[in-house]
Amino acid sequence: MAWQKLCPLEEIPRLGARVVEHADGPMAVFRTADDQVFALADACPHKGGPLSQGIVHGRQVACPLHGWNIALDSGTACAPDEGCARRYAARIEQGLVWLDC
């Protein structure tokens, strides 16, 4: 794995996401209200819904298909739901978003 520059932070909307192609499939890069970034596989563990189209709230995203809440920092579904979306390391350095992929 190697850190790769994605884009300036401003190119990801607050409380939104940007989709990036990855060898394992689409990856969603999320930005929270306090400008934290998180990266998950762009597929809900429930039925594969596009998490990038979900609603970001706090450090979670709600799947647009069935409303499952997924923790952005771990990819884990919040109780009572169970499952996990693959997580990728992301960081911000000098206003740029970097992914470890």
C-alpha positions as CSV (number, residue, x, y, z in Angstrom):
1,M,0.0,0.0,0.0
2,A,1.1,3.5,-0.7
3,W,-0.3,6.9,0.0
4,Q,-1.8,8.6,-3.1
5,K,-2.9,12.2,-3.4
6,L,-6.6,12.4,-4.3
7,C,-7.7,16.0,-4.4
8,P,-7.9,19.3,-2.4
9,L,-10.3,18.9,0.6
10,E,-12.6,21.6,-0.9
11,E,-13.4,19.3,-3.8
12,I,-15.3,17.0,-1.5
13,P,-18.5,18.6,-0.3
14,R,-19.1,19.0,3.5
15,L,-21.5,16.2,4.6
16,G,-21.0,14.6,1.3
17,A,-18.8,12.2,-0.6
18,R,-16.7,11.7,-3.8
19,V,-16.4,8.3,-5.6
20,V,-13.0,7.1,-6.6
21,E,-12.3,4.0,-8.6
22,H,-10.2,1.4,-6.8
23,A,-8.9,-2.0,-7.8
24,D,-11.4,-3.6,-5.4
25,G,-14.3,-1.5,-6.8
26,P,-15.7,2.0,-6.2
27,M,-14.6,3.7,-3.0
28,A,-16.5,6.6,-1.3
29,V,-14.5,9.4,0.3
30,F,-16.6,11.2,2.9
31,R,-16.1,14.7,4.4
32,T,-17.8,15.5,7.8
33,A,-19.0,18.8,9.0
34,D,-15.7,19.3,10.9
35,D,-13.6,18.5,7.8
36,Q,-12.6,15.0,8.8
37,V,-12.2,12.5,5.9
38,F,-13.0,8.8,5.8
39,A,-12.9,6.3,3.0
40,L,-15.1,3.2,2.6
41,A,-16.0,0.8,-0.1
42,D,-19.0,2.4,-1.8
43,A,-21.3,-0.5,-1.0
44,C,-23.5,-0.9,2.1
45,P,-23.0,-4.3,3.8
46,H,-26.7,-4.9,3.8
47,K,-27.7,-4.9,0.1
48,G,-24.8,-3.1,-1.6
49,G,-26.4,0.3,-1.8
50,P,-24.2,3.2,-2.8
51,L,-23.0,4.7,0.5
52,S,-21.7,7.8,-1.4
53,Q,-25.3,8.8,-2.1
54,G,-26.2,8.5,1.6
55,I,-26.7,11.2,4.2
56,V,-23.6,12.0,6.3
57,H,-24.4,12.9,9.9
58,G,-21.8,13.1,12.6
59,R,-19.4,10.3,11.9
60,Q,-21.9,8.1,10.2
61,V,-23.5,7.7,6.8
62,A,-27.1,6.5,6.3
63,C,-27.4,4.1,3.3
64,P,-29.9,5.6,0.8
65,L,-31.6,2.3,0.2
66,H,-32.7,1.1,3.6
67,G,-31.4,3.6,6.1
68,W,-28.7,1.5,7.7
69,N,-26.2,3.7,9.6
70,I,-22.5,2.9,8.9
71,A,-19.7,4.3,11.1
72,L,-17.3,6.2,8.9
73,D,-14.3,5.5,11.1
74,S,-14.7,1.7,11.0
75,G,-17.2,0.8,8.3
76,T,-19.2,-1.1,10.9
77,A,-23.0,-1.0,10.8
78,C,-24.5,0.6,13.9
79,A,-26.7,-1.6,16.1
80,P,-29.1,-3.3,15.7
81,D,-27.8,-3.8,12.2
82,E,-24.7,-6.0,11.6
83,G,-22.1,-6.0,8.9
84,C,-19.1,-4.0,7.7
85,A,-18.0,-2.1,4.7
86,R,-14.3,-2.2,3.9
87,R,-12.4,0.8,5.3
88,Y,-9.4,2.5,3.7
89,A,-7.0,4.9,5.4
90,A,-7.4,8.6,4.6
91,R,-5.8,11.7,5.8
92,I,-5.5,15.5,5.2
93,E,-2.1,17.0,4.7
94,Q,-1.7,20.7,3.8
95,G,-5.3,20.9,2.6
96,L,-4.9,17.8,0.3
97,V,-6.7,14.5,0.8
98,W,-4.5,11.4,0.7
99,L,-5.6,7.7,0.5
100,D,-3.6,4.7,1.5
101,C,-4.6,2.3,-1.3
